[in-house]
Amino acid sequence: MSVTIYTVGAVAVSVDPDDGDLLMLDGVALDDGDKATNTSTTGDSIKLFYYDSTGWYAESDSWTDGGA
């Protein structure tokens, strides 16, 4: 299972998994429940891949840890 998100316009977008899910963002494990946030740039993208029952793996072009 996977999903890709592209931003249209210079707006802040966050991907926020369930509170109990781990997000591996570009190889870095975020805290459970943390979200990934883009840099408010048109054309930013993030691809999320189901990792296992505890979370997701994400590849992005410049998204960062947006905290809880």
Stockholm file with secondary structure:
# STOCKHOLM 1.0

chainA/1-68         MSVTIYTVGAVAVSVDPDDGDLLMLDGVALDDGDKATNTSTTGDSIKLFYYDSTGWYAESDSWTDGGA
#=GR chainA/1-68 SS CEEEEECCSSCCCEECCCTTCEEEETTEECCTTCCEECCSCTTCEEEEEEEETTEEEEEESSCEECCC
#=GC SS_cons        CEEEEECCSSCCCEECCCTTCEEEETTEECCTTCCEECCSCTTCEEEEEEEETTEEEEEESSCEECCC
//
